[in-house]
Amino acid sequence: MFLGIEITEWVGYLASIALMISFMMKNVHTLRTINSVGAVLFIIYGVMLETSWPIIITNVFILAVNIYYLTYKRFKN
């Protein structure tokens, strides 16, 4: 516990901050990269909540889409 907040909550806050920052990016590559970090943090958060499947499933999907577009664009260009 740090500052009265459990580590699980810190992970959730960091994930939220990463997603908010990602949506402020103008460059799509940067947006998807930072958004992927947020998705990974949300997956970890979902596991830390004793397996919250809605959080995990949604963010695995978001991460997969981001990886697909980051990889597809990289090999396309």
C-alpha atoms as one frame of an Amber mdcrd trajectory, in Angstrom:
protein
   0.000   0.000   0.000   1.386   3.398  -1.009  -0.315   6.638   0.001  -3.262
   4.595   1.207  -3.842   3.097  -2.234  -3.425  -0.601  -3.024  -1.040  -1.650
  -5.805  -4.002  -2.985  -7.787  -5.564   0.472  -7.867  -2.252   2.028  -8.913
  -2.095  -0.314 -11.894  -5.662   0.679 -12.822  -4.832   4.381 -12.534  -1.683
   3.981 -14.638  -3.666   2.105 -17.280  -6.271   4.870 -17.374  -3.613   7.563
 -17.645  -1.865   5.708 -20.489  -5.147   5.441 -22.414  -5.986   9.117 -21.852
  -2.522  10.162 -23.030  -2.778   7.917 -26.092  -5.941   9.663 -27.266  -4.134
  13.018 -27.228  -1.575  11.812 -29.783  -1.777  13.088 -33.348   0.505  10.392
 -34.726  -1.463   7.139 -35.109   1.622   4.960 -34.539   2.324   6.710 -31.232
  -1.363   6.538 -30.284  -1.482   2.765 -30.891   1.809   2.181 -29.069   0.798
   4.077 -25.923  -2.714   2.621 -26.135  -1.144  -0.854 -26.210   0.753  -0.085
 -23.011  -2.544   0.955 -21.418  -4.232  -2.229 -22.650  -1.443  -4.388 -21.176
  -1.779  -2.552 -17.864  -5.549  -3.082 -17.941  -5.016  -6.807 -18.604  -2.719
  -6.964 -15.573  -5.299  -4.971 -13.595  -8.040  -7.415 -14.615  -5.927 -10.342
 -13.431  -5.113  -8.554 -10.168  -8.845  -8.097  -9.541  -9.016 -11.883  -9.227
  -9.746 -12.327 -12.907 -12.199  -9.723 -14.133 -12.996 -11.250 -17.521 -14.787
  -8.223 -19.030 -11.690  -6.074 -18.466  -9.311  -8.780 -19.669 -11.272  -9.752
 -22.800 -11.845  -6.158 -23.910  -8.208  -5.198 -23.507  -6.841  -8.362 -25.109
  -8.978  -7.451 -28.132  -7.744  -3.824 -28.097  -4.136  -5.010 -27.778  -4.569
  -7.488 -30.643  -6.040  -4.797 -32.908  -3.215  -2.399 -32.046  -0.566  -5.053
 -32.692  -2.221  -5.981 -35.989  -2.249  -2.394 -37.265   1.236  -1.595 -35.946
   2.619  -4.729 -37.602   0.562  -4.480 -40.796   1.532  -0.854 -41.349   5.192
  -1.615 -40.642   5.373  -4.407 -43.217   3.199  -2.582 -45.727   5.510   0.442
 -45.916
